[in-house]
Amino acid sequence: TVPAADAAKQGSFANNQGFSTRRPAVSFEGAFSINYFFTPKYAPVNGITLYYWNEADYNAANVMTTANATGAITMSGSGTGEYRGDVTGIAAKDLSEAVYVAATYTNGGTTWTSGVLGYSIGTYCSSQAAKGGDVADLAMATAIYGYYAKQYFS
């Protein structure tokens, strides 16, 4: 499993004050990606930005900031409905590594944050592998593929 983000590193992203729901999902179609879904409590004035840190950048950061994020994604959605942002292009050798994310938006002059979520495709695969059926088979195959890719390419 992915360890929770260190409270001391979360900085201005520390509290989930502006979102009613936050959830990750995984996509196996095409390149590997983690899909994040967030529902804001208040309507964002200029949309929602999802900042993400790969495991190396997260470990190197003393405090997570927008400047040391691996990248930023403008999430799609509108109003107070569900927004989606995808961290794409995750290499097979990195499937077990954590991706940390935090979302922000502005409403009424206040910047709202989501808190920091850590997730990995490997975490998803391990949770799905025991369920049985096609998804479990795909999850197990992905976990094995990721393991051997990491051994070969590292």
C-alpha positions in Angstrom: 0.0 0.0 0.0 1.0 3.6 -0.5 2.0 5.4 2.7 0.0 8.4 3.7 1.6 11.7 2.9 3.7 13.0 5.7 1.7 15.8 7.5 4.7 18.0 7.8 5.2 17.9 4.0 1.7 18.8 3.0 2.1 22.5 3.6 -0.9 24.5 2.2 -2.5 21.4 0.8 -2.9 19.8 4.3 -6.6 20.1 4.9 -9.5 18.8 2.8 -11.7 21.8 3.3 -13.1 22.4 -0.1 -14.2 19.0 -1.4 -17.1 16.8 -0.5 -15.7 13.7 -2.3 -12.3 12.5 -3.6 -11.6 9.2 -5.2 -9.0 7.6 -7.5 -9.6 5.0 -10.1 -7.3 3.2 -12.6 -7.4 3.0 -16.4 -5.8 0.0 -18.2 -6.8 1.2 -21.7 -3.8 2.5 -23.7 -1.1 3.9 -21.4 -1.5 3.3 -17.7 -3.1 6.2 -15.9 -4.7 7.0 -12.5 -7.9 8.9 -12.8 -8.9 11.2 -10.0 -12.4 12.4 -9.3 -13.1 15.3 -7.0 -16.4 17.1 -6.1 -16.0 20.6 -4.8 -18.2 22.0 -2.1 -18.3 25.4 -3.7 -18.3 26.4 -7.4 -14.7 27.1 -8.6 -14.2 30.5 -10.2 -11.6 29.3 -12.7 -11.8 25.5 -12.5 -9.8 23.1 -10.4 -6.1 22.4 -10.7 -4.8 19.0 -9.8 -1.1 19.0 -8.8 0.8 15.7 -8.7 4.1 14.5 -7.5 5.7 11.2 -8.6 7.4 9.3 -5.8 10.9 10.7 -6.5 9.6 14.4 -6.5 7.5 13.8 -3.4 10.5 12.3 -1.5 12.8 15.2 -2.6 10.3 17.9 -1.4 10.7 19.3 2.1 7.2 20.8 1.7 4.8 20.1 -1.2 4.3 23.3 -3.3 2.9 24.1 -6.7 6.5 24.9 -7.8 8.0 21.5 -6.9 5.0 19.4 -8.2 5.9 17.0 -11.0 3.0 18.5 -13.0 -0.4 20.2 -12.9 -3.6 19.3 -14.7 -6.7 21.4 -15.3 -9.5 19.1 -14.2 -12.6 18.8 -16.4 -16.0 19.4 -15.0 -18.2 22.3 -14.0 -20.0 23.9 -11.0 -20.2 21.6 -8.0 -20.4 18.4 -10.0 -17.7 15.9 -10.2 -14.4 16.9 -11.8 -11.8 14.5 -13.4 -8.1 14.8 -13.9 -5.9 12.0 -15.2 -2.2 11.4 -14.4 -1.2 9.6 -17.6 1.8 7.9 -19.1 2.8 5.9 -16.1 5.6 3.5 -17.2 5.2 -0.2 -16.5 8.3 -0.1 -14.2 6.7 2.6 -12.1 3.3 0.8 -11.5 4.1 0.1 -7.9 5.3 3.7 -7.2 3.1 6.2 -5.4 1.6 9.3 -7.1 0.6 12.0 -4.6 -2.0 14.5 -5.6 -3.7 17.6 -4.2 -6.4 19.7 -5.9 -7.1 23.5 -5.4 -9.6 26.0 -6.6 -10.7 29.5 -5.7 -14.2 30.6 -4.7 -15.2 33.9 -3.0 -11.5 34.9 -2.7 -10.7 31.8 -0.7 -8.4 29.1 -2.0 -9.8 25.6 -1.1 -7.7 22.5 -1.0 -8.3 18.7 -1.1 -5.7 17.4 1.2 -3.1 15.1 -0.2 -4.0 11.6 -1.6 -1.4 9.0 -2.4 -2.2 6.2 -4.7 -0.6 3.7 -7.1 -1.7 1.3 -9.8 0.0 -1.4 -7.8 -2.3 -0.6 -4.8 -5.3 -0.8 -7.0 -4.1 -4.1 -8.5 -3.5 -5.7 -5.1 -7.0 -4.7 -3.9 -8.6 -6.1 -7.1 -6.6 -9.3 -7.5 -8.5 -11.1 -4.7 -12.0 -10.3 -6.1 -12.1 -12.9 -8.8 -13.2 -12.6 -12.4 -11.9 -10.6 -15.3 -10.9 -7.6 -13.4 -8.9 -9.7 -10.9 -7.1 -11.5 -13.7 -6.3 -8.2 -15.4 -5.1 -6.7 -12.1 -2.9 -9.8 -11.4 -1.4 -9.7 -14.9 -0.7 -6.0 -14.5 1.0 -6.4 -11.1 3.2 -9.2 -12.5 4.0 -7.1 -15.6 4.9 -4.2 -13.4 7.1 -6.3 -11.2 9.1 -7.7 -14.0 9.3 -4.4 -15.9 10.8 -2.8 -12.7 13.4 -5.6 -12.4 14.4 -5.3 -16.1 14.4 -1.5 -16.5 15.8 -0.6 -13.1 
